[in-house]
């Protein structure tokens, strides 16, 4: 399935970039100020990317000194994509590699950065492609996993109703739910 949109249509042309010699603290401040979830880390002979997840998992969780530079934290083995690729294919690549940021490269030069958000802004119907990869954590605490019946036995009067609702954790028919609300 092709979307008709190219990576070049959705990518950020001048992504926020930092030097690999910048401290983790300064990098995090820049990301916060610019409201970005990733920065490109580059100098004359290296190119990488540093994401919020990298900061949490590689730095904070392991006690990394925030005054150290980001060179050792950045991801150097980049998965890239061409600006002429359809965004559907880009999203498949992101999904299959479990990444949310994809450097866009043309003629061995980075020309942009594509994120899942960039794609979903112009093609929201592609969301289903990435959902299957997301692991739902803490399922019991997610409202979506609580099955709320539309018909059943009222837990107050015991009568069957074709229209029940959940109110304060109790399944109620329309009459009992009205009485409960009035109280």
C-alpha positions, 0 to 999 in steps of 0.5 A, a space after each residue: 500500500 502506498 500513501 502517495 506522500 514521500 518522506 521529503 513531504 513529511 520530514 523535518 528539514 533542519 532537525 535540531 543538532 548538537 556536537 558530540 562533545 556537548 554535555 548530556 545536561 546541555 543536550 537535555 536542556 536543548 531538547 526541552 527548549 526546542 520541544 524535540 524527542 531526538 537530536 542529531 549528533 554530528 561533527 566532521 567525522 561522525 553522525 548519530 542520533 540521541 533520543 529521549 529513550 537513550 537518555 532514560 535507558 542509557 544514561 539516567 538508569 545507569 547513573 551516567 554523569 550528566 556533565 559527560 559528553 553525549 558521544 558515548 550515548 548517541 546511536 551511531 549505527 543509523 537506519 536511514 531512508 531516502 527522501 523519495 521513499 513513500 511514507 508508508 514504507 518509511 513507517 514499515 521500516 520504523 515499525 520493524 526496527 522499533 524506532 521512532 526517528 529516521 534520518 533521511 539521507 541523500 547522496 551520503 548526506 543527511 537532509 532531514 529527520 522523519 518521525 512517526 509523528 511527522 507521518 501521522 500528521 499527514 496520514 493518520 490512517 497509517 497508525 494501525 501499522 505501528 500499533 501492533 508493535 506496541 506492547 501494552 504495559 500494566 494492562 490491568 491499569 488501562 481503562 481500555 482493558 476494562 470491558 464495560 457491557 452494554 447489556 446485562 444484569 443490573 448489580 443493584 436490582 438484579 434485573 436484565 437490561 439491554 442498556 446497562 452502564 458502569 457507575 463507580 465500578 457497578 453495572 447498573 440498569 438505566 433506572 438504578 443509575 438514575 436513582 444512584 445519580 440523584 443520591 
